Amino acid sequence: MPQNPIVATVKALIEPTVEAQGVELYDLEYITEYGRKVLRLYIDKIGLNNSNSPNNGIGLDDCERVSHAVEAVLDTNDPISEAYVLEVSSPGIERKLIKDSHYSRHIGELVEVKLYKPFDNRKKFQGILTGLKDGCVEISQDSTELSFNRELIAYCRLIYRSGSE
């Protein structure tokens, strides 16, 4: 899916500022929610290998620090002409995997893959992420290896498992 031009412009403007705060810009969306425009940034710790844990990741102080820094850049450059709300958040424990680096960071973890169209009469699959190869997401499900072209995937997200599972 082609990237929204506002998202592309904002990303180019704010990514260096976000990284200067010691975090990475995990994802960015510009959406309409409840009749208002929302610019939502998802941030994560740089180089965090296992963010699929409730004890790792972004805290409120990180979100506040990034929000203030990004707000200053956006106010100065004014890339969005209409009124909007800026939100800064963690991508969460059951985060969507978007970039190649997200996939490689979470190999060996449980994921859910949802397809746009059914494959083998199903749209949702769960399994262990085994790789990303030639534009395909590979998972292992009950000793069966599955491979899905990324263009056919609506989303791929982590599935949280508590330590007792």
C-alpha positions in Angstrom: 0.0 0.0 0.0 1.4 3.4 -1.0 2.4 5.6 1.9 0.3 8.7 2.7 2.3 11.8 1.6 1.8 13.5 5.0 3.2 10.5 6.7 6.2 10.4 4.5 6.9 14.1 5.0 6.4 14.0 8.8 8.6 10.9 9.0 11.5 12.5 7.2 11.1 15.6 9.4 10.9 13.9 12.8 12.9 10.7 12.6 16.2 12.4 13.4 14.6 14.1 16.4 13.0 10.9 17.7 16.4 9.0 17.4 18.1 11.9 19.2 15.9 11.0 22.2 17.4 7.5 22.3 14.5 5.7 20.7 13.4 4.6 17.3 10.4 5.6 15.3 8.7 2.2 15.1 5.7 3.4 13.1 3.7 6.5 12.3 0.1 6.9 11.3 -2.1 9.9 10.4 -5.7 8.9 10.7 -9.2 10.2 11.5 -10.5 8.9 14.8 -13.9 10.0 16.2 -14.1 12.9 13.8 -10.6 14.3 14.6 -7.2 13.9 12.9 -4.6 12.1 14.9 -0.9 11.9 14.2 0.2 8.8 16.2 3.9 7.9 16.7 4.9 4.5 17.9 8.4 4.5 19.5 10.6 1.7 20.8 14.0 1.4 22.5 16.8 1.3 19.9 18.2 -2.2 19.6 15.8 -3.8 22.1 15.9 -7.5 21.2 13.0 -8.8 23.2 10.3 -6.3 23.4 7.7 -9.0 23.7 7.9 -8.7 27.5 6.0 -6.5 29.9 9.2 -5.5 31.6 11.0 -4.0 28.6 10.3 -1.1 26.3 8.9 2.4 26.4 7.7 4.2 29.4 5.6 7.3 30.0 8.7 9.4 30.4 10.0 8.3 27.0 6.6 9.2 25.4 6.6 12.6 27.1 10.2 13.5 26.1 9.6 12.5 22.5 6.3 14.3 22.3 7.8 17.6 23.4 10.8 17.2 21.0 8.6 16.3 18.1 6.1 19.0 18.8 8.8 21.6 18.5 9.9 20.3 15.1 6.3 20.1 13.9 5.4 23.6 15.1 8.5 25.0 13.4 8.0 23.2 10.0 4.2 23.0 10.1 3.9 20.0 7.6 0.1 19.5 8.4 -2.2 22.3 7.5 -5.3 21.1 9.4 -5.8 20.7 13.2 -4.6 17.4 14.6 -3.8 15.7 17.9 -0.2 14.4 18.4 0.0 11.0 20.3 3.2 9.2 21.2 2.9 5.6 22.3 4.7 2.3 22.6 3.8 -0.2 19.9 2.7 -2.5 22.7 3.5 -6.1 23.5 1.4 -7.5 20.7 2.9 -5.1 18.2 2.5 -5.3 14.4 5.7 -6.2 12.5 6.2 -3.7 9.7 9.9 -3.2 8.8 12.4 -6.0 7.9 14.2 -5.1 11.1 11.0 -5.8 13.1 10.8 -9.3 11.6 14.5 -10.1 12.2 14.3 -8.9 15.8 11.5 -11.3 16.6 12.5 -14.5 14.9 11.6 -17.4 17.2 8.6 -15.6 18.7 4.9 -16.5 18.3 3.1 -14.4 15.7 -0.3 -14.1 14.1 -0.5 -13.6 10.4 -3.7 -12.3 8.9 -4.1 -12.4 5.1 -6.2 -10.2 2.9 -7.7 -13.3 1.2 -8.1 -16.8 2.4 -5.4 -19.4 1.9 -6.4 -23.0 2.5 -9.9 -21.6 3.6 -8.3 -19.5 6.3 -7.2 -15.9 6.7 -5.5 -16.2 10.1 -2.5 -18.3 11.0 -0.4 -18.6 14.2 3.0 -19.9 14.5 6.6 -19.3 15.3 8.3 -16.7 13.1 11.2 -18.5 11.4 12.3 -15.8 9.0 11.8 -13.3 6.3 13.1 -14.4 2.9 12.6 -13.1 -0.6 9.7 -10.9 0.5 7.9 -13.8 2.3 7.2 -14.2 6.0 8.0 -17.7 7.1 6.3 -19.3 10.1 6.3 -22.8 11.6 2.9 -24.1 12.7 2.6 -27.5 14.2 5.7 -28.8 12.4 4.4 -27.3 9.1 6.5 -24.6 7.5 4.3 -21.8 5.9 5.4 -18.9 3.8 3.3 -15.9 3.0 4.2 -13.2 0.5 4.2 -9.8 2.4 2.0 -8.2 -0.3 -0.8 -10.7 0.7 -0.5 -10.0 4.5 -2.9 -7.6 6.1 -0.8 -7.7 9.2 1.7 -9.8 11.2 1.7 -9.2 14.9 3.4 -10.7 18.0 1.3 -12.9 20.3 2.1 -12.4 24.0 2.8 -15.5 26.1 3.2 -15.1 29.8 6.1 -16.8 31.5 3.7 -19.5 32.8 2.7 -20.7 29.4 
